[in-house]
Amino acid sequence: MKEALVLLGYIIVIAAAVAGRFGGSWLGRRLGARHAVAWFGALVGFASAAILFIAIMSRGSVVRELRDGRAYGCLVVGVFVATFIEFLAFVDPSRKRLAKPNNAPPRAQFSLRGLLTVVALISILLSAYRGIIVPHHRFVSTHKRIETSVDRLSNRSPAGVTPAKWDDSVWWAHEAVGCGLALPEYIQDMPRYHRFADELEERLDGEVDMATIDWIWDEYVAISVDGQDFAESHRPTGP
C-alpha cells in the first residue's frame, strides 16, 4: 500500500512539474520570455508538489518541512527536472515551425519586458540559494562537525575516569547533540551553535576530561530549544 502511495506521489509531483511548465509557457508568451518562465514554472510546480507530498507522507506540515531544510533537496532536484522538461520541449521534433515570409519584418529576440522577467527569475533563484540552500548547507556541515568531534571522545578516556563511566558520558553527549541539535528548528541560538563547533574542535586539540563533557552539556542547554528538559533527565554529570 505504501509503495503504491509513493508511486502515486511521484506521478503527481511530475504532473505538477509538467503543469507548471505549460502554465509558465503560457505566461511567458505574453511576457516575451517563454522558455525562461516555462522553466521556472516547472521548477515551482515540482518543488511545491514535492514539499507537500513529503509533508503528507511524514504527517508533518509544510512549514516544518521548510524549516527542516527539505526545500533544499526539492529545489535542487527541481532544477534538474525543470531543465530536462524544457530541453525535451525545446528539441521536440514534432513541433511545427511555420516558415517566415520573405517580406516579414525581423522579430526581436528579446523584449525589455522579457529581459526584466529573466532578471526577476534569476533574482528569485539567487535569493532562494542564499536564503535556503546556503544556510541549510552550513547547518548540516556544522552538525556533522559536532557529531564527529563528540565521537572522537570515545577513545580518549582520561586518567581517573573508568572506561565504563567515560563511555556512558560520551554516549549521552552524542545522543544530546545528535537529537537536540539535528534540525534548525531545534536551535534557539544559531550563532552560538556555529561557534560551538569551532570551540569544540579547539578543545579536542588539547587534553580532555569530565570538564569537557560538562562544557558540552552547558553549551547544549544554551543552544537547544529543549536542551534544559533533556539535560534534567539524561545529563550524567554537572548540575
Salt bridges, closest charged atoms under 4 A:
GLU65 OE1 - ARG70 NH1 3.29
ASP68 OD2 - ARG64 NE 3.81
GLU86 OE1 - ARG21 NE 2.88
GLU86 OE2 - HIS35 ND1 2.37
GLU147 OE1 - HIS143 ND1 3.89
ASP151 OD1 - HIS174 NE2 3.31
GLU185 OE2 - ARG64 NE 3.37
ASP198 OD1 - ARG145 NH2 2.50
GLU201 OE1 - ARG145 NH2 2.86
ASP214 OD1 - ARG235 NH2 3.63
ASP218 OD1 - ARG235 NH2 2.92
GLU219 OE2 - ARG192 NH2 2.83
